[in-house]
Amino acid sequence: MELAAWKAISASAAIFMSALATSFAQARIGAAGAGAIAEKPEVAGMIIALEALPELMVVLGFVIAAMILTTLK
C-alpha cells in the first residue's frame, strides 16, 4: 500500500475512535443527567455543560487527523 492510503486509513481511524468514545461518554452522561435533572432541576445548566464537554474529543480527533494528513511525508 502507498503512503497516501495509510495516511487516509490513519486519519479516518483517529476520527472514528474519537467519535466512538464521545458517543459512549455522552450516552452515559445523558442517562445520568436525565435522572439528576428529574430530582434537582437546578442542575440542568451543569448537565448541559457536561453533555457538551465530550465533543472536544471529536474536535481533537479531527485535529489529529488533519495533522496526519498534512505533516506525514
Sequence and secondary structure as in RCSB ss.txt:
>XXXX:A:sequence
MELAAWKAISASAAIFMSALATSFAQARIGAAGAGAIAEKPEVAGMIIALEALPELMVVLGFVIAAMILTTLK
>XXXX:A:secstr
  HHHHHHHHHHHHHHHHHHHHHHHHHHHHHHHHHHHHH GGGHHHHHHHHHTTHHHHHHHHHHHHHHHHH  
